[in-house]
């Protein structure tokens, strides 16, 4: 049996095939940049740094709703200025913003936890 290999996705058809394979495995890989192949079978998909992740904190007792909207617009403008067509925004489940994210124009991805790892 061949060992899995990882390579950059070649075209839109392959990208969609990775998305469908993930759905078939009860996952929600919506933004793959790389495919994991084992022989002729798609066995994984990776999104390798293609979409920035924005982490913001606003003190809940000091920032009001209007200020939040302004800050959200500033962040969006900054990402747009960088040429970013899409970005992830992390939102803690205890955040007062969690119920408003879709109203701010964000679409949910899937319930997840985010971890970090230092590489140096």
CNS distance restraints for C-alpha pairs under 8 A (distance, minus, plus):
assign (resid   1 and name CA) (resid  39 and name CA) 7.84 0.50 0.50
assign (resid   2 and name CA) (resid  38 and name CA) 5.97 0.50 0.50
assign (resid   2 and name CA) (resid  39 and name CA) 5.81 0.50 0.50
assign (resid   3 and name CA) (resid  38 and name CA) 6.08 0.50 0.50
assign (resid   3 and name CA) (resid  39 and name CA) 7.75 0.50 0.50
assign (resid   4 and name CA) (resid  36 and name CA) 6.30 0.50 0.50
assign (resid   4 and name CA) (resid  37 and name CA) 5.41 0.50 0.50
assign (resid   4 and name CA) (resid  38 and name CA) 4.40 0.50 0.50
assign (resid   4 and name CA) (resid  39 and name CA) 7.40 0.50 0.50
assign (resid   4 and name CA) (resid  43 and name CA) 7.86 0.50 0.50
assign (resid   5 and name CA) (resid  36 and name CA) 5.51 0.50 0.50
assign (resid   5 and name CA) (resid  37 and name CA) 5.33 0.50 0.50
assign (resid   5 and name CA) (resid  38 and name CA) 6.46 0.50 0.50
assign (resid   6 and name CA) (resid  34 and name CA) 6.56 0.50 0.50
assign (resid   6 and name CA) (resid  35 and name CA) 5.71 0.50 0.50
assign (resid   6 and name CA) (resid  36 and name CA) 4.46 0.50 0.50
assign (resid   6 and name CA) (resid  37 and name CA) 6.44 0.50 0.50
assign (resid   7 and name CA) (resid  34 and name CA) 5.41 0.50 0.50
assign (resid   7 and name CA) (resid  35 and name CA) 5.67 0.50 0.50
assign (resid   7 and name CA) (resid  36 and name CA) 6.70 0.50 0.50
assign (resid   8 and name CA) (resid  33 and name CA) 6.02 0.50 0.50
assign (resid   8 and name CA) (resid  34 and name CA) 4.22 0.50 0.50
assign (resid   8 and name CA) (resid  35 and name CA) 6.26 0.50 0.50
assign (resid   9 and name CA) (resid  14 and name CA) 6.33 0.50 0.50
assign (resid   9 and name CA) (resid  15 and name CA) 6.21 0.50 0.50
assign (resid   9 and name CA) (resid  32 and name CA) 7.80 0.50 0.50
assign (resid   9 and name CA) (resid  33 and name CA) 5.69 0.50 0.50
assign (resid   9 and name CA) (resid  34 and name CA) 4.89 0.50 0.50
assign (resid   9 and name CA) (resid  35 and name CA) 5.77 0.50 0.50
assign (resid  10 and name CA) (resid  14 and name CA) 6.50 0.50 0.50
assign (resid  10 and name CA) (resid  15 and name CA) 7.74 0.50 0.50
assign (resid  11 and name CA) (resid  15 and name CA) 6.33 0.50 0.50
assign (resid  12 and name CA) (resid  16 and name CA) 6.15 0.50 0.50
assign (resid  13 and name CA) (resid  17 and name CA) 6.23 0.50 0.50
assign (resid  14 and name CA) (resid  18 and name CA) 6.29 0.50 0.50
assign (resid  15 and name CA) (resid  19 and name CA) 6.42 0.50 0.50
assign (resid  15 and name CA) (resid  32 and name CA) 6.48 0.50 0.50
assign (resid  15 and name CA) (resid  33 and name CA) 7.43 0.50 0.50
assign (resid  15 and name CA) (resid  35 and name CA) 7.96 0.50 0.50
assign (resid  16 and name CA) (resid  20 and name CA) 6.18 0.50 0.50
assign (resid  17 and name CA) (resid  21 and name CA) 6.05 0.50 0.50
assign (resid  18 and name CA) (resid  22 and name CA) 6.16 0.50 0.50
assign (resid  18 and name CA) (resid  29 and name CA) 7.82 0.50 0.50
assign (resid  18 and name CA) (resid  32 and name CA) 7.15 0.50 0.50
assign (resid  18 and name CA) (resid  35 and name CA) 6.70 0.50 0.50
assign (resid  18 and name CA) (resid  42 and name CA) 6.69 0.50 0.50
assign (resid  18 and name CA) (resid  44 and name CA) 7.18 0.50 0.50
assign (resid  18 and name CA) (resid  45 and name CA) 6.10 0.50 0.50
assign (resid  19 and name CA) (resid  23 and name CA) 6.31 0.50 0.50
assign (resid  19 and name CA) (resid  28 and name CA) 7.38 0.50 0.50
assign (resid  19 and name CA) (resid  29 and name CA) 5.68 0.50 0.50
assign (resid  19 and name CA) (resid  30 and name CA) 5.88 0.50 0.50
assign (resid  19 and name CA) (resid  31 and name CA) 7.75 0.50 0.50
assign (resid  19 and name CA) (resid  32 and name CA) 7.30 0.50 0.50
assign (resid  19 and name CA) (resid  45 and name CA) 7.86 0.50 0.50
assign (resid  20 and name CA) (resid  24 and name CA) 6.17 0.50 0.50
assign (resid  21 and name CA) (resid  25 and name CA) 6.47 0.50 0.50
assign (resid  21 and name CA) (resid  42 and name CA) 6.85 0.50 0.50
assign (resid  21 and name CA) (resid  43 and name CA) 7.66 0.50 0.50
assign (resid  21 and name CA) (resid  44 and name CA) 7.90 0.50 0.50
assign (resid  22 and name CA) (resid  26 and name CA) 6.42 0.50 0.50
assign (resid  22 and name CA) (resid  27 and name CA) 5.01 0.50 0.50
assign (resid  22 and name CA) (resid  28 and name CA) 6.16 0.50 0.50
assign (resid  22 and name CA) (resid  29 and name CA) 5.93 0.50 0.50
assign (resid  22 and name CA) (resid  44 and name CA) 7.16 0.50 0.50
assign (resid  22 and name CA) (resid  45 and name CA) 7.57 0.50 0.50
assign (resid  23 and name CA) (resid  27 and name CA) 5.08 0.50 0.50
assign (resid  23 and name CA) (resid  28 and name CA) 5.85 0.50 0.50
assign (resid  23 and name CA) (resid  29 and name CA) 7.47 0.50 0.50
assign (resid  28 and name CA) (resid 109 and name CA) 7.70 0.50 0.50
assign (resid  28 and name CA) (resid 110 and name CA) 6.96 0.50 0.50
assign (resid  29 and name CA) (resid  45 and name CA) 7.02 0.50 0.50
assign (resid  29 and name CA) (resid  46 and name CA) 7.88 0.50 0.50
assign (resid  31 and name CA) (resid  47 and name CA) 6.01 0.50 0.50
assign (resid  32 and name CA) (resid  45 and name CA) 5.63 0.50 0.50
assign (resid  32 and name CA) (resid  46 and name CA) 5.18 0.50 0.50
assign (resid  32 and name CA) (resid  47 and name CA) 4.50 0.50 0.50
assign (resid  32 and name CA) (resid  48 and name CA) 7.78 0.50 0.50
assign (resid  33 and name CA) (resid  45 and name CA) 7.39 0.50 0.50
assign (resid  33 and name CA) (resid  46 and name CA) 5.98 0.50 0.50
assign (resid  33 and name CA) (resid  47 and name CA) 4.88 0.50 0.50
assign (resid  33 and name CA) (resid  48 and name CA) 6.28 0.50 0.50
assign (resid  33 and name CA) (resid  50 and name CA) 7.17 0.50 0.50
assign (resid  34 and name CA) (resid  45 and name CA) 5.64 0.50 0.50
assign (resid  34 and name CA) (resid  46 and name CA) 5.05 0.50 0.50
assign (resid  34 and name CA) (resid  47 and name CA) 6.39 0.50 0.50
assign (resid  34 and name CA) (resid  48 and name CA) 7.30 0.50 0.50
assign (resid  35 and name CA) (resid  42 and name CA) 6.90 0.50 0.50
assign (resid  35 and name CA) (resid  43 and name CA) 7.86 0.50 0.50
assign (resid  35 and name CA) (resid  44 and name CA) 5.96 0.50 0.50
assign (resid  35 and name CA) (resid  45 and name CA) 4.57 0.50 0.50
assign (resid  35 and name CA) (resid  46 and name CA) 6.40 0.50 0.50
assign (resid  36 and name CA) (resid  42 and name CA) 5.95 0.50 0.50
assign (resid  36 and name CA) (resid  43 and name CA) 5.52 0.50 0.50
assign (resid  36 and name CA) (resid  44 and name CA) 4.56 0.50 0.50
assign (resid  36 and name CA) (resid  45 and name CA) 5.61 0.50 0.50
assign (resid  36 and name CA) (resid  46 and name CA) 7.65 0.50 0.50
assign (resid  37 and name CA) (resid  41 and name CA) 5.57 0.50 0.50
assign (resid  37 and name CA) (resid  42 and name CA) 4.72 0.50 0.50
assign (resid  37 and name CA) (resid  43 and name CA) 5.59 0.50 0.50
assign (resid  37 and name CA) (resid  44 and name CA) 6.98 0.50 0.50
assign (resid  38 and name CA) (resid  42 and name CA) 6.51 0.50 0.50
assign (resid  38 and name CA) (resid  43 and name CA) 6.34 0.50 0.50
assign (resid  47 and name CA) (resid  51 and name CA) 7.90 0.50 0.50
assign (resid  51 and name CA) (resid  86 and name CA) 6.48 0.50 0.50
assign (resid  51 and name CA) (resid  87 and name CA) 5.39 0.50 0.50
assign (resid  51 and name CA) (resid  88 and name CA) 6.80 0.50 0.50
assign (resid  52 and name CA) (resid  84 and name CA) 7.92 0.50 0.50
assign (resid  52 and name CA) (resid  86 and name CA) 7.61 0.50 0.50
assign (resid  52 and name CA) (resid  87 and name CA) 5.02 0.50 0.50
assign (resid  52 and name CA) (resid  88 and name CA) 6.13 0.50 0.50
assign (resid  53 and name CA) (resid  87 and name CA) 5.88 0.50 0.50
assign (resid  53 and name CA) (resid  88 and name CA) 4.62 0.50 0.50
assign (resid  53 and name CA) (resid  89 and name CA) 5.85 0.50 0.50
assign (resid  53 and name CA) (resid  90 and name CA) 7.16 0.50 0.50
assign (resid  54 and name CA) (resid  87 and name CA) 7.05 0.50 0.50
assign (resid  54 and name CA) (resid  88 and name CA) 6.03 0.50 0.50
assign (resid  54 and name CA) (resid  89 and name CA) 4.90 0.50 0.50
assign (resid  54 and name CA) (resid  90 and name CA) 6.48 0.50 0.50
assign (resid  55 and name CA) (resid  89 and name CA) 6.26 0.50 0.50
assign (resid  55 and name CA) (resid  90 and name CA) 5.73 0.50 0.50
assign (resid  55 and name CA) (resid  91 and name CA) 7.85 0.50 0.50
assign (resid  56 and name CA) (resid  90 and name CA) 7.81 0.50 0.50
assign (resid  58 and name CA) (resid  62 and name CA) 7.74 0.50 0.50
assign (resid  58 and name CA) (resid  63 and name CA) 6.43 0.50 0.50
assign (resid  59 and name CA) (resid  63 and name CA) 6.04 0.50 0.50
assign (resid  60 and name CA) (resid  64 and name CA) 7.76 0.50 0.50
assign (resid  60 and name CA) (resid  96 and name CA) 7.39 0.50 0.50
assign (resid  63 and name CA) (resid  67 and name CA) 5.97 0.50 0.50
assign (resid  63 and name CA) (resid  68 and name CA) 6.43 0.50 0.50
assign (resid  64 and name CA) (resid  68 and name CA) 6.16 0.50 0.50
assign (resid  65 and name CA) (resid  69 and name CA) 6.34 0.50 0.50
assign (resid  66 and name CA) (resid  70 and name CA) 6.37 0.50 0.50
assign (resid  67 and name CA) (resid  71 and name CA) 6.09 0.50 0.50
assign (resid  68 and name CA) (resid  72 and name CA) 6.00 0.50 0.50
assign (resid  69 and name CA) (resid  73 and name CA) 6.21 0.50 0.50
assign (resid  69 and name CA) (resid 104 and name CA) 7.88 0.50 0.50
assign (resid  70 and name CA) (resid  74 and name CA) 6.22 0.50 0.50
assign (resid  71 and name CA) (resid  75 and name CA) 6.21 0.50 0.50
assign (resid  72 and name CA) (resid  76 and name CA) 6.25 0.50 0.50
assign (resid  72 and name CA) (resid 104 and name CA) 7.81 0.50 0.50
assign (resid  73 and name CA) (resid  77 and name CA) 6.05 0.50 0.50
assign (resid  74 and name CA) (resid  78 and name CA) 6.10 0.50 0.50
assign (resid  75 and name CA) (resid  79 and name CA) 6.25 0.50 0.50
assign (resid  76 and name CA) (resid  80 and name CA) 6.09 0.50 0.50
assign (resid  77 and name CA) (resid  81 and name CA) 5.98 0.50 0.50
assign (resid  78 and name CA) (resid  82 and name CA) 6.39 0.50 0.50
assign (resid  79 and name CA) (resid  83 and name CA) 6.62 0.50 0.50
assign (resid  79 and name CA) (resid  84 and name CA) 5.37 0.50 0.50
assign (resid  79 and name CA) (resid  85 and name CA) 7.82 0.50 0.50
assign (resid  79 and name CA) (resid  87 and name CA) 7.75 0.50 0.50
assign (resid  80 and name CA) (resid  84 and name CA) 5.23 0.50 0.50
assign (resid  80 and name CA) (resid  85 and name CA) 6.60 0.50 0.50
assign (resid  89 and name CA) (resid 106 and name CA) 7.95 0.50 0.50
assign (resid  91 and name CA) (resid  95 and name CA) 6.64 0.50 0.50
assign (resid  91 and name CA) (resid  97 and name CA) 7.44 0.50 0.50
assign (resid  91 and name CA) (resid  98 and name CA) 6.25 0.50 0.50
assign (resid  92 and name CA) (resid  98 and name CA) 7.06 0.50 0.50
assign (resid  93 and name CA) (resid  98 and name CA) 6.18 0.50 0.50
assign (resid  94 and name CA) (resid  98 and name CA) 7.32 0.50 0.50
assign (resid  97 and name CA) (resid 101 and name CA) 6.19 0.50 0.50
assign (resid 100 and name CA) (resid 104 and name CA) 6.36 0.50 0.50
assign (resid 101 and name CA) (resid 105 and name CA) 6.62 0.50 0.50
assign (resid 101 and name CA) (resid 106 and name CA) 5.47 0.50 0.50
assign (resid 101 and name CA) (resid 107 and name CA) 7.55 0.50 0.50
assign (resid 102 and name CA) (resid 106 and name CA) 4.70 0.50 0.50
assign (resid 102 and name CA) (resid 107 and name CA) 5.72 0.50 0.50
assign (resid 102 and name CA) (resid 108 and name CA) 7.45 0.50 0.50
